[in-house]
Amino acid sequence: MNDNIKIISALAERNRRKRAGLTLKRSKTSSGYEWSCEGQISQDEAQTLMRKSGYDSIVYGFWGYRFTDGKTEWQSSNNSD
């Protein structure tokens, strides 16, 4: 196997694992929702995942963004008031 194929294969595998790690979890708390996903993502990526779940960060808010213990976490309101 030549080096270019090895590099492409390694990149494809890393991307596959990254995609697999973007499982979004949402838990209801007394003050809103706690969101989390495995791995480190940016605030923009977190807001995109939230929006794709039907919760636009402009409407529901977005705060408490942090990366800890191998996962990204943040909070939002549970209503659009």
N, CA and C of each residue as an Amber inpcrd file, in Angstrom:
protein
   243
   0.8570000  -1.1720000   0.0000000   0.0000000   0.0000000   0.0000000
   0.9030000   1.2340000   0.0000000   0.6330000   2.1840000  -0.9080000
   1.4900000   3.3670000  -0.9220000   1.0750000   4.3650000   0.1520000
   1.9470000   5.3330000   0.4140000   1.7290000   6.2750000   1.5130000
   0.4780000   7.1220000   1.3210000   0.1750000   7.5150000   0.0850000
  -1.0190000   8.3250000  -0.1520000  -2.2950000   7.5670000   0.2280000
  -2.3590000   6.3140000  -0.0930000  -3.5340000   5.4990000   0.2540000
  -3.6320000   5.3490000   1.7650000  -2.5020000   5.1650000   2.4470000
  -2.5050000   5.0560000   3.9080000  -3.0360000   6.3380000   4.5450000
  -2.5940000   7.4790000   4.0300000  -3.0390000   8.7660000   4.5810000
  -4.5330000   8.9510000   4.3530000  -5.0000000   8.6760000   3.1530000
  -6.4280000   8.8140000   2.8420000  -7.2480000   7.8660000   3.7060000
  -6.7870000   6.6380000   3.8880000  -7.5000000   5.6690000   4.7200000
  -7.5670000   6.1390000   6.1690000  -6.4630000   6.6860000   6.6730000
  -6.4380000   7.1710000   8.0570000  -7.3890000   8.3480000   8.2350000
  -7.4270000   9.2590000   7.2690000  -8.3490000  10.3980000   7.3490000
  -9.8010000   9.9370000   7.2950000 -10.0950000   8.9880000   6.4260000
 -11.4610000   8.4740000   6.3240000 -11.8900000   7.8190000   7.6320000
 -11.0050000   7.0710000   8.2590000 -11.3230000   6.4090000   9.5240000
 -11.5330000   7.4360000  10.6290000 -10.6820000   8.4550000  10.6940000
 -10.8420000   9.4950000  11.7110000 -12.1800000  10.2190000  11.5340000
 -12.5230000  10.5400000  10.2990000 -13.8000000  11.2050000  10.0430000
 -14.9860000  10.3080000  10.3870000 -14.8720000   9.0150000  10.1200000
 -15.9480000   8.0860000  10.4600000 -16.1630000   8.0640000  11.9690000
 -15.0760000   7.9990000  12.7230000 -15.1890000   7.9820000  14.1840000
 -15.7550000   9.3000000  14.7010000 -15.3340000  10.4040000  14.0950000
 -15.8380000  11.7080000  14.5270000 -17.3410000  11.7920000  14.2900000
 -17.7910000  11.3770000  13.1190000 -19.2320000  11.3920000  12.8340000
 -19.9820000  10.4970000  13.8120000 -19.4250000   9.3540000  14.1090000
 -20.0780000   8.4200000  15.0320000 -20.1610000   8.9950000  16.4400000
 -19.2100000   9.8680000  16.7940000 -19.1860000  10.4490000  18.1230000
 -20.1040000  11.6340000  18.3110000 -20.7610000  12.0930000  17.2610000
 -21.6140000  13.2620000  17.3680000 -23.0560000  12.9000000  17.7070000
 -23.2160000  11.9820000  18.6230000 -24.5470000  11.6300000  19.0920000
 -25.0110000  12.6990000  20.0690000 -26.0550000  13.3820000  19.7180000
 -26.5690000  14.4810000  20.5270000 -27.5450000  13.9460000  21.5660000
 -27.3640000  14.3790000  22.8030000 -28.2680000  13.9940000  23.8900000
 -28.8830000  15.2510000  24.4730000 -30.1680000  15.1710000  24.8090000
 -30.8580000  16.2990000  25.4190000 -31.6030000  15.7900000  26.6450000
 -31.3470000  16.4250000  27.7910000 -32.0100000  16.0350000  29.0380000
 -32.7320000  17.2460000  29.6020000 -33.9560000  17.0300000  30.0530000
 -34.7160000  18.1270000  30.6400000 -34.2910000  18.3080000  32.0980000
 -34.0560000  19.5620000  32.4840000 -33.7180000  19.8940000  33.8620000
 -34.7560000  20.8950000  34.3650000 -34.6510000  21.2890000  35.6100000
 -35.6150000  22.2350000  36.1680000 -35.5150000  23.6130000  35.5100000
 -34.3570000  23.9250000  34.9370000 -34.1810000  25.2480000  34.3370000
 -34.1450000  25.2440000  32.8100000 -34.3210000  24.1050000  32.1790000
 -34.3060000  24.0380000  30.7150000 -33.8190000  22.6910000  30.2330000
 -32.9690000  22.7260000  29.2170000 -32.3900000  21.5060000  28.6620000
 -30.8770000  21.5120000  28.8480000 -30.3330000  20.3490000  29.1210000
 -28.8900000  20.1170000  29.1390000 -28.5870000  19.3130000  27.8750000
 -27.7380000  19.8410000  27.0190000 -27.3490000  19.1880000  25.7730000
 -25.9330000  18.6410000  25.9220000 -25.6440000  17.5230000  25.2670000
 -24.2720000  17.0080000  25.2880000 -24.0200000  16.1230000  24.0790000
 -22.7550000  16.0330000  23.7140000 -22.3330000  15.0750000  22.6960000
 -20.8900000  14.6890000  22.9890000 -20.5450000  13.4750000  22.6270000
 -19.1900000  12.9780000  22.8510000 -18.2270000  13.7260000  21.9380000
 -17.0440000  13.9930000  22.4390000 -16.0340000  14.6730000  21.6550000
 -16.1370000  16.1830000  21.7880000 -15.2000000  16.8610000  21.1750000
 -15.1560000  18.3170000  21.2600000 -15.6630000  18.9200000  19.9630000
 -16.6660000  19.7960000  20.0880000 -17.1850000  20.5240000  18.9400000
 -17.1940000  22.0130000  19.2980000 -17.2470000  22.8420000  18.2830000
 -17.2550000  24.2860000  18.5050000 -18.6530000  24.7460000  18.9230000
 -18.7520000  25.9870000  19.3850000 -20.0480000  26.5530000  19.7330000
 -20.9480000  26.6090000  18.5020000 -20.3910000  26.9560000  17.3460000
 -21.1790000  26.9910000  16.1150000 -21.7280000  25.6120000  15.7650000
 -20.8960000  24.5740000  15.9150000 -21.3560000  23.2100000  15.6290000
 -22.4430000  22.7950000  16.6140000 -22.2940000  23.1770000  17.8790000
 -23.3120000  22.8460000  18.8800000 -24.6370000  23.5170000  18.5290000
 -24.5770000  24.7820000  18.1280000 -25.7950000  25.4910000  17.7550000
 -26.4280000  24.9010000  16.5010000 -25.6080000  24.4240000  15.5720000
 -26.1270000  23.7710000  14.3650000 -26.8370000  22.4730000  14.7240000
 -26.2320000  21.6610000  15.6020000 -26.8750000  20.4170000  16.0300000
 -28.2040000  20.7060000  16.7240000 -28.2080000  21.7230000  17.5510000
 -29.4260000  22.1260000  18.2530000 -30.5130000  22.5210000  17.2460000
 -30.1370000  23.3660000  16.2730000 -31.0950000  23.8190000  15.2550000
 -31.6460000  22.6450000  14.4520000 -30.7870000  21.6960000  14.0900000
 -31.2320000  20.5280000  13.3280000 -32.1680000  19.6410000  14.1460000
 -32.1340000  19.8130000  15.4790000 -33.0410000  19.0610000  16.3600000
 -34.3560000  19.8120000  16.5820000 -34.4970000  20.9760000  15.9370000
 -35.7300000  21.7310000  16.0500000 -35.7080000  22.7870000  17.1410000
 -34.5300000  23.0930000  17.6870000 -34.4010000  24.0760000  18.7600000
 -33.3830000  25.1360000  18.3400000 -33.8510000  26.1740000  17.6770000
 -32.9550000  27.2350000  17.2290000 -32.4130000  27.9830000  18.4420000
 -31.1040000  28.1570000  18.4910000 -30.4780000  28.8020000  19.6460000
 -30.9030000  30.2620000  19.7930000 -31.3170000  30.9140000  18.7250000
 -31.8010000  32.2910000  18.8110000 -33.1140000  32.3280000  19.5900000
 -33.9400000  31.3250000  19.4190000 -35.2490000  31.2660000  20.0820000
 -35.1420000  30.6690000  21.4820000 -34.3870000  29.5960000  21.6410000
 -34.3080000  28.8640000  22.9110000 -33.1160000  29.2610000  23.7830000
 -32.2280000  30.0780000  23.2580000 -31.0530000  30.4760000  24.0230000
 -29.9420000  29.4390000  23.9280000 -28.7800000  29.8490000  24.3810000
 -27.5910000  28.9880000  24.3290000 -26.6040000  29.5250000  25.3510000
 -26.3190000  28.7500000  26.3930000 -25.3580000  29.1950000  27.4120000
 -24.6810000  27.9970000  28.0650000 -23.6550000  28.2980000  28.8290000
 -22.9480000  27.2620000  29.5840000 -22.1040000  26.3300000  28.7420000
 -21.7240000  26.7500000  27.5310000 -20.9210000  25.9020000  26.6520000
 -19.6090000  25.5410000  27.3480000 -19.2620000  24.2450000  27.3400000
 -18.0050000  23.7970000  27.9370000 -17.6210000  22.4230000  27.3710000
 -16.3320000  22.1470000  27.4170000 -15.8120000  20.8320000  27.0500000
 -15.1670000  20.2560000  28.2900000 -15.6580000  19.1150000  28.7390000
 -15.1300000  18.4850000  29.9480000 -15.3250000  16.9770000  29.8770000
 -14.3650000  16.2480000  30.4060000 -14.4320000  14.7750000  30.4590000
 -14.7700000  14.1410000  29.1110000 -14.1940000  14.6810000  28.0420000
 -14.3720000  14.0850000  26.7200000 -15.6980000  14.3750000  26.0420000
 -16.4850000  15.3030000  26.5900000 -17.7330000  15.6440000  25.9180000
 -17.9980000  17.1340000  25.9810000 -18.7500000  17.6040000  25.0020000
 -19.1520000  18.9980000  24.9290000 -20.5490000  19.1160000  25.5160000
 -20.7540000  20.1200000  26.3560000 -22.0450000  20.3060000  27.0140000
 -22.4570000  21.7690000  26.9380000 -23.7620000  22.0290000  26.9620000
 -24.2990000  23.3760000  27.0160000 -25.7510000  23.2970000  27.4490000
 -26.3650000  24.4640000  27.6770000 -27.7580000  24.5100000  28.1310000
 -28.5700000  25.4180000  27.2050000 -29.8950000  25.2120000  27.2910000
 -30.8460000  26.0890000  26.6090000 -32.1450000  26.0810000  27.4060000
 -33.0210000  26.9860000  27.0520000 -34.3500000  27.0100000  27.6480000
 -35.1590000  25.8570000  27.0720000 -36.2130000  25.4580000  27.7790000
 -37.0850000  24.4150000  27.2280000 -38.3480000  25.0080000  26.6230000
 -38.4080000  26.3260000  26.5240000 -39.5310000  26.9490000  25.8150000
 -39.0380000  28.1540000  25.0570000 -39.8610000  28.6460000  24.1620000
 -39.4290000  29.7300000  23.2740000 -39.9390000  31.1020000  23.7480000
 -40.2850000  31.2240000  25.0120000 -40.7620000  32.5090000  25.5420000
 -39.6560000  33.5220000  25.6700000
